[in-house]
Amino acid sequence: MKSRIKSVTAHPLRYPEPHDHGVLRYITLARVETEDGAVGWGECISQFPEPSQATKVIIEQGFAPLLVGQCALDVEARWQQMLDRIWWYGPQGIAAFAVSAVDMALWDLKGKLLGQPLCNLIGGQLRDQVIAMASIHLDMDDLDWSVREFAWFKEQGYNIVKGGWGTRPQSVFGTNAKRDLELTRRIREVIGPDLDLVLDVLGARVRWDVHTAIERLAQLEPYRLLWIEEPLHPQDYPAHAMLRSRCATRIGTGEQEWDVAGYRRLIAGGGVDVIQIDPGRIHGITGCIKVVKLIEAANLKFSAHTWSSALNTAASVHLLAASRAGWCMDFKPHESPMQHELVSDPWVQKGGFIAVRDQPGLGVTVREDVVRKYQFN
């Protein structure tokens, strides 16, 4: 058997995130190496220390014994092996993180082995560049700071800009209507009429009810949001359908889903216009491919929720490039360790776009010394 897998390892990383006001954040990388020395890297957005460590256990003690000795090119077969392994403790949560990281690494590896960029392997490249949406956490205690950020995004040439949440759970967007409206008005003033604006309520934490959401979106309507993100609890599909029928603003959600079954329920609920997908969460690139087919069949759009490392950014670039349903992707506008230090060839936006690379696999080169620098036990 050619291209057999020699090793599968996991690497939990901890780093200060400039876009989250210096808060420590966590991701877990997967490294897959073949017997002939080829290496693929993947990532999951494990977010906190305990799931990062738990993801490492699942990858190294659960998946590695299954995958070592298997053909690295048969990615979907390896994906199915991992799903079969987690049947008892379920396809969501930490298990989904583990599947996502290893699956992404296998696709990176397959591209390198075949000398092909990822988008060529998942349907073909339909566009040369994808839209980068500048995306930050707001500071709801310092509106001047938040407004200055959006003014800078305009200077940098972004066409779509996004903000949400805040610096602390007690003071976030969505919890104070008067303050939310003031900030939205000021942002629209500094970015002008031509830039598209997205605001993120993070409904899993803020928890508007549907009547509050209808009222708030009516108040925000003069500021012409491109869409409102997570205005309701993510799994309340009937409430999303009611909201969508009562407001003119597009509804975006999907960040809190885990797998194909979850997205099937979300789409069937009829309450979404723009669906968020994250290859570092929803069973990797293989999971994303299956979800994108559902989105395309429903004539909807997707946005890549890729607010972690350059590996997730890379996967999202290729997914957007390979589908007409792809709209844009979250992009960190400032330098950060996992975007600019982890890889030797970080992504750079020009005029609000990111060019699709033709290098094999994901198209980024991981610096293993930086992996060791940020790895924690």
Summary of the structure (lengths in Angstrom):
residues: 377
radius of gyration: 20.0
end to end distance: 35.2
largest distance: 64.3
contacts: 1405
relative contact order: 0.15
helix: 43%
strand: 24%
